Structures are given as structure tokens and as C-alpha cells.
Amino acid sequence: MPALKTDTDVLIAGAGPAGLALAAELRRRGISPLTIDRQPAGANTSRACVVHARTMEVLEPLGVTRELLAQGVRVPIFRVRDRDRVLITIDFSHIASPYPFTLMVPQDRVEQCLLNHFESRGGGVVRPCELVSYNASASQVEVQVKAAGVAKTIEARWLIGCDGMHSTVREQSRVAFTGAAYEQSFVLADVHMHWPLSRDEVTLFFSPDGLVVVAPLPEDRFRIVSHGGQCARIAVSGFRPAPIRCSRPIRESRPYSRRGLELPVSHPPSRRAKPAQEPYSAVRRCRACAQPCRRAGL
Ligand SMILES: Cc1cc2nc3c(=O)[nH]c(=O)nc-3n(C[C@H](O)[C@H](O)[C@H](O)COP(=O)(O)OP(=O)(O)OC[C@H]3O[C@@H](n4cnc5c(N)ncnc54)[C@H](O)[C@@H]3O)c2cc1C
């Protein structure tokens, strides 16, 4: 881990995908950003799993894209179904890009890949180091951080907020982030299962009881997102190759998982990867910045 400098040209707060991609790209262009993150280690959960064509194009000069392609599943079709009836097919194989598909690759792998490229160019993330507040003048930003519990001040020419949804940089810059959480909560699970549809397709099922998304992941896994409970069973009810209900919770430790997912498919136990099931809620927001400034929220 690099030492914490007290003055730098560019300070990046947050080492998620946005912060790491920016840090690696700056390093490639000969700029050495100081990159900090308040967590002692990077997250190791799958979270967002779709990398789109334009992202792969943008990451190409970094050398990241080839590595992601090797790790991900290429999925050219996004299909919306009402149970077993096809409503809409979106075929990415015709788009004008060297990457005419969506790439399914879990976020922890994307982050690891970006970090590897950042480190291979001499970079590194200082952890745990939390941005607490900042004062900006016309020529520089004075940033107060807490590094392993110790308060410090860093002087930077530029501060870039990549500190996620509850960004301190954005809040202190008074950049609005209006919107609200959806009422529904969703269950998200990465599982091994027998599935009748092709692994070339991400499927969004609509049903009167809610929606279900099934998307292929590497290592023969699938990502399922649903409102949970009966909804998943009803939404895919046209498909019953083996009418086995998986109402058994995949992991018992979380209260929400008691409702489980009920899919008419079987999922053979596997030791290759630990399935995960997470409750989460979705938000819709949009950022608005009135004037150019020395702070940028990504
Ligand atoms: C279960 C789950 C499923 C998801 N699924 C999807 C999906 O399917 N598709 C999709 O597009 N998105 C999905 N997301 C959202 C996706 O993970 C985020 O959009 C993405 O991580 C945002 O990247 P980021 O780099 O902007 O911020 P983050 O990944 O949130 O990274 C911000 C980083 O900043 C650090 N930080 C925060 N505050 C400070 C501070 N004050 N000082 C220093 N460091 C700080 C944090 O520790 C963190 O490492 C999902 C999220 C979850 C939790």
C-alpha cells in the first residue's frame, strides 16, 4: 500500500469501479493520483454484472478489456417475456462496436482487474482512509481525512469524488442528487441451476406479480433478480422442464431470505462457488451540477 502523501495534484476519494478506472487511466497518462478508500479492503461481492459495449471500448486503451473478455460471458440477446411468450427481443449483435454483446462479469472481478492495471503502473489505494470534509479555493482543495483513525490534512489541486451513492464530496459540494427509492425490495441471487433457456440471453420476465431477471454468469452460474417469493415462480411459469421448486432459502442468515426464491427449476448443489442471496432496494436518482468547479462527482 502506498504511503499517504499530504500534497498531490489529484486526490481521488473512493476506489470502486469509477475511482479505480479513473486512477488507472490517469496513471496511464502519466499522472499519479492519490487514491483513498475508507474501507480497509475492497468489496468482494458480485453486485453489478453487466459491462456494456461502450464501457469495453473506453477501457480498451488501459488493456483491461481483453482481461474482462477472458473472464466474462458474452451475451448478445436481451429478451422481455411474459412468462413463455416473447414480447421484445433486443439483439446487440448488430451494434456498431467491436463488442456487439453485453459482457456478464461480476463487479468484484471488474474491480480486481482495474486494480491490477492501476498497480501494474505503480499505483495503489491508501486504506482505510476516509475523506471527512474539504475546503476549496480557486487554486487548491484542502482535504481533511481520517487515515486509520488519525486525522490528517491533504492539499490537492483537484479533488475527484468517486465515493459512491452517499458521496460526501457530492453532498459537501451541494450537488443535488434527486430521486427516491423504489417501493419494492428485490432479492438478488447468484446460483447454479438447470435452466431451459439459452445462455446467450438475459431474460426479463414480466408477470402480474412482479418481475424476474435471469442472466448468465461465468462458471455456469446465473444471476436471478426478483421481488422474491411467489413472484419468481409465477413469472417463469411457462417453463417447467423439471417442476422442482427451489423455495429453500439459499442462505439462511438473512431475514429476508426466509421468503426465498421459488423457481420451477432445480439447482444442483455445487462446491465450486458459494451461492449468494442478497436483499436490496433500488433507487432512481439523477445528479445535477450547476457550475464547473474543482470538484467532480462521478
Ligand atoms: C447487491 C447490489 C447489486 C447491484 N447490482 C447492480 C446492477 O445489476 N447494475 C448496476 O448498474 N449496478 C448495480 N449495483 C450498483 C453498483 O454496485 C454501483 O452502481 C457501483 O458500485 C457504483 O460504482 P462507484 O465506483 O461509483 O461507487 P462504489 O462502488 O459505491 O464505490 C465507492 C467507494 O468509495 C468509498 N467511499 C465512500 N465514501 C468515502 C469517503 N468519505 N472517503 C473515502 N472513501 C469513501 C467506498 O468505500 C467505496 O469503495 C448493485 C449494488 C449492489 C449493492
The ligand as a Tripos MOL2 file, in Angstrom:
@<TRIPOS>MOLECULE
LIG
   53    58     1     0     0
SMALL
NO_CHARGES

@<TRIPOS>ATOM
      1 C1        -26.3740   -6.0150   -4.3020 C.3       1 LIG1
      2 C2        -26.0770   -4.9920   -5.3620 C.ar      1 LIG1
      3 C3        -26.4010   -5.2560   -6.6810 C.ar      1 LIG1
      4 C4        -26.1660   -4.3020   -7.6640 C.ar      1 LIG1
      5 N1        -26.4770   -4.6030   -8.9560 N.ar      1 LIG1
      6 C5        -26.2730   -3.6790   -9.9220 C.ar      1 LIG1
      7 C6        -26.5830   -3.9490  -11.2880 C.ar      1 LIG1
      8 O1        -27.0570   -5.0230  -11.6190 O.2       1 LIG1
      9 N2        -26.3340   -2.9810  -12.2120 N.ar      1 LIG1
     10 C7        -25.7970   -1.7680  -11.8740 C.ar      1 LIG1
     11 O2        -25.5800   -0.9230  -12.7470 O.2       1 LIG1
     12 N3        -25.4840   -1.5030  -10.5930 N.ar      1 LIG1
     13 C8        -25.6980   -2.4100   -9.6210 C.ar      1 LIG1
     14 N4        -25.3690   -2.1260   -8.3390 N.ar      1 LIG1
     15 C9        -24.8010   -0.8090   -8.0650 C.3       1 LIG1
     16 C10       -23.3020   -0.7890   -8.3570 C.3       1 LIG1
     17 O3        -22.6500   -1.6520   -7.4540 O.3       1 LIG1
     18 C11       -22.8340    0.6730   -8.2010 C.3       1 LIG1
     19 O4        -23.5070    1.4320   -9.1670 O.3       1 LIG1
     20 C12       -21.3480    0.8280   -8.3910 C.3       1 LIG1
     21 O5        -20.6350    0.1640   -7.3910 O.3       1 LIG1
     22 C13       -21.0060    2.3170   -8.3590 C.3       1 LIG1
     23 O6        -19.6210    2.4510   -8.5120 O.3       1 LIG1
     24 P1        -18.8400    3.6650   -7.9000 P.3       1 LIG1
     25 O7        -17.4030    3.4510   -8.1550 O.co2     1 LIG1
     26 O8        -19.4780    4.9190   -8.3710 O.co2     1 LIG1
     27 O9        -19.1660    3.6220   -6.3330 O.3       1 LIG1
     28 P2        -18.9530    2.4750   -5.2720 P.3       1 LIG1
     29 O10       -18.7740    1.1460   -5.9000 O.co2     1 LIG1
     30 O11       -20.0220    2.6440   -4.2610 O.co2     1 LIG1
     31 O12       -17.5600    2.8480   -4.6440 O.3       1 LIG1
     32 C14       -17.4100    3.9620   -3.7840 C.3       1 LIG1
     33 C15       -16.1970    3.7240   -2.9370 C.3       1 LIG1
     34 O13       -15.9640    4.9070   -2.1960 O.3       1 LIG1
     35 C16       -15.6490    4.5660   -0.8630 C.3       1 LIG1
     36 N5        -16.0380    5.7180   -0.0380 N.ar      1 LIG1
     37 C17       -17.2740    6.1410    0.2590 C.ar      1 LIG1
     38 N6        -17.2390    7.2520    0.9940 N.ar      1 LIG1
     39 C18       -15.9240    7.5390    1.1760 C.ar      1 LIG1
     40 C19       -15.2500    8.5910    1.8700 C.ar      1 LIG1
     41 N7        -15.8960    9.5600    2.5110 N.pl3     1 LIG1
     42 N8        -13.8880    8.5730    1.8630 N.ar      1 LIG1
     43 C20       -13.2070    7.5900    1.2090 C.ar      1 LIG1
     44 N9        -13.8170    6.5810    0.5550 N.ar      1 LIG1
     45 C21       -15.1610    6.5610    0.5260 C.ar      1 LIG1
     46 C22       -16.4180    3.2900   -0.5890 C.3       1 LIG1
     47 O14       -15.8030    2.5340    0.4400 O.3       1 LIG1
     48 C23       -16.3590    2.6010   -1.9300 C.3       1 LIG1
     49 O15       -15.2610    1.7100   -2.0440 O.3       1 LIG1
     50 C24       -25.5960   -3.0660   -7.3190 C.ar      1 LIG1
     51 C25       -25.2560   -2.7950   -5.9940 C.ar      1 LIG1
     52 C26       -25.4910   -3.7400   -5.0240 C.ar      1 LIG1
     53 C27       -25.1160   -3.4280   -3.5910 C.3       1 LIG1
@<TRIPOS>BOND
     1     1     2 1
     2     2     3 ar
     3     2    52 ar
     4     3     4 ar
     5     4     5 ar
     6     4    50 ar
     7     5     6 ar
     8     6     7 ar
     9     6    13 1
    10     7     8 2
    11     7     9 ar
    12     9    10 ar
    13    10    11 2
    14    10    12 ar
    15    12    13 ar
    16    13    14 ar
    17    14    15 1
    18    14    50 ar
    19    15    16 1
    20    16    17 1
    21    16    18 1
    22    18    19 1
    23    18    20 1
    24    20    21 1
    25    20    22 1
    26    22    23 1
    27    23    24 1
    28    24    25 2
    29    24    26 1
    30    24    27 1
    31    27    28 1
    32    28    29 2
    33    28    30 1
    34    28    31 1
    35    31    32 1
    36    32    33 1
    37    33    34 1
    38    33    48 1
    39    34    35 1
    40    35    36 1
    41    35    46 1
    42    36    37 ar
    43    36    45 ar
    44    37    38 ar
    45    38    39 ar
    46    39    40 ar
    47    39    45 ar
    48    40    41 1
    49    40    42 ar
    50    42    43 ar
    51    43    44 ar
    52    44    45 ar
    53    46    47 1
    54    46    48 1
    55    48    49 1
    56    50    51 ar
    57    51    52 ar
    58    52    53 1
@<TRIPOS>SUBSTRUCTURE
     1 LIG1         1 GROUP 0 **** ****
